[in-house]
Amino acid sequence: MGRSFVETNTMITAVARPCSHARTRRAGRLRRSSVVATLCVALSLAACGSDDAASPLAPSPVPLTGALSGTWTGTLRAGNRETRLTLTLTDMIVDDRRGGIFGTYTAQFPGLSDIGNLSGVREDAKVSLMLVPASSTPCAQETPLPPNAMLLSANLSGSRFEGTGVVVDCNGSTNWTATFDKQP
């Protein structure tokens, strides 16, 4: 008929014991695998964070700016006219041959000064820049560039770059030559 309390309790204990034992084994395996995973992560991070410069896995330092970064002064010549320019350039390296250039300029025309922004590219020793004045009077007719914008194509040799360019204004365009020297 019915079972006594002691018999029922013994059966429950016998049935429950394998389950609790299995849970304990699983928990032990989980703890061990967690410890192993933690050790693997710690060793990986320690290897990545090594300050050993001689390590074959350590990357070589890459400069963020190239040869054109800095202040350059120069002269634009168109016929018998001369204009003094100061360029402040940042040459952002793209790879070992190319860079993106941005910065500002100040131009000293006879009786007038002008400021503006510039942008361009460098590939090997070739430099191309576009200088756009901070403000200018719009032209009655549309121009291919902003009024009084200047384009420059030059060759870099050491701390000097020389080239030719064009200034676009409301009356047309003027071709010119330029020489810039890097300031210490």
N, C-alpha and C positions, 0 to 999 in steps of 0.2 A: 504494500500500500504506500503510504507516505514515507518519506525519508525523514530521518531525524535531523535536527539542526546541525549536529556535528558532521553527519555524512554530507549534507548539502554544502556546508562550509568547506569541507575538505575537497569536494569536487570543484567548487568555485576556485579555490586556491590552486588546485592542480591545473585547471584550465587557464587561469590567469597567469600563472607563472611563466609558461613559454612565451606568452605575448610580452610580458614585461621584460623577460630576458632578451627577446629579439629587439625590443626598443632600446635596451641598454647597449647591445652590440652595434645597432645602427648609429646611435648617438656617439659611441666611441669611434666608429669609422668616420663620421662627419667631423668630429673634433680633430682627428688625425689629418684628414684631408684639408681642413681649414688651416691647420698649422703648416702643412707642406705648402699650400698656396701662399700663405703669408710670407714664408721664407723665400719662395721664388720671387715674389714681388719685391721684397726688401733687397735681395741680391741684385735684381735687375736695376732697381733704382740706384743702388750704390755704384754699380758699374757705369751708369749714365752720368752720374754726378761727379765722376773722377776729375780732379784738377790736374792730372798727370798730362802735361803737354806732349810728352813723348809717346803717348798712347796711340797706336795705329788707328784707333776708332775716333780719336778726337778730331773734329773738323778744323781746317785751317781758318784763321780769321779772314773775313771778307770785308774790305773797306766799304763804307756806305756811300762815300762820295768820291768822285773821280778828279782827274787832273784839272778840270776847268773851275772847280769850286774856289771861290775867293773873289777878290776885287781886281778888276782889269781897267786900265785907262787907255784911251786911244783917240785917234783922230779919223774923222770921215772927211774925204776930199771929193768934191765935185767941181771940176774946172778950177777956178781960182778961189772957191769958197772952202772954208774949213770949219768943222764943228768938233768940239771936244766932247767925248763921252766917257762916263764912268759906269761900268757894269758891275753889279754884284751878283755873282752866279752861284748856283748850287747844281752840281753835276751828279745826279743820282745814278749809280751804276745799275745797269740792267744785266749785263754779263761782262766778260773780259774784253769785249770789243765795243759795246754800246752803252749809252747813257741818256737819260732824259734830263733836260736842262730847264731851270726856271730861275727867276730872279727879278731884279729891278734895274732901272737905268736912270741916269741923269744926263741930260744933254745941255751943253752951253753953246747956244747960237749967238752970233753978234747981237747984243742988246736984248737977249731973251734966253730964258732957261726953260727946260721941259723935263718932266719926270714921267715914268711909265713902268709898265711890266713887260717882261720878256719870257719867252718859252722857246724851246727848240729841242734838237737832238744832236748827239755826237755818235759817230761811228768811226772807229779807229781814229785817224787824224782829221777827219772831215767834220766840220761844225756848221749847223744851220740854225739860225735864230730868227725870230720874228719879234720886233719891239713895237709895242702899242702904247701911245701916250695915255696918261691917266684921264685926260680930258682933251677934247678937240671939237672944233666947230664942224657940224655936218655939212657936207657938200650938197649943192643943188642937184647934181646928178649922182647916181649911185657909182661907187668906186669898188674895185675888186677887193680892196682891203679897207680897214678903217682909215679915215683921213689921217695923214702924217705918220702912218705906220711904216716901219722900215723892215726890209728883209735882208739878211746877211748870209752869205755862203763863204766859208773860210777854211783854211788849213791850219792845223795846230802843229807847232814845232817848238818843243820845250815850253818856255814861258811866254811865247808870242803866238798870236794867230793873226793871219792876214787874209784878206779876201775882197770880194766885191758885193755890192748890194744895190738896192733900189729903195727910194722913198716915194710913196704914193701920196699925192696931195690933190686938192680940188682942181688944179690946173694940169694934172697929168702925173708923170713920174720922172724922177731924176736918178740917173745911175751914179754910183760913187765907189770909191775904194776905201778900205779901212785897214788900219793896223792897231792892234791892242797888245799891251804888255801887262803881264801879271804883276801885281804889287806884292811886296814881301809882307 
